[in-house]
Amino acid sequence: MYELTPAEQLPASAAAPDLSDAIRRLGEAFKELGRRLAEVLTAACREIAAAFRKWLDAILRRMNPRIYHLYKHAKKARARKKNYHRLMKELHRWLN
């Protein structure tokens, strides 16, 4: 955090320490608010992504059940990837 140099500080008075303490506490409060907001947004994004994956899985399952089964249960990653791309191409054709 930025600290004031003695030349930048307000003249010494009874209210100056209270003001600087209040500003410091306000900065800490904003920092905490930002941290909590980031946590909430991260959790919300994770939930949205999980819901989207579930929704997309349901669509792909209904488009072509045979290829969907191969996409989910193929022994090799290459075969799973190939069938996933087949499903995505079919979905793209369906959307356009």
Summary of the structure (lengths in Angstrom):
residues: 96
radius of gyration: 27.9
end to end distance: 52.7
largest distance: 79.9
contacts: 196
relative contact order: 0.06
helix: 79%
strand: 0%
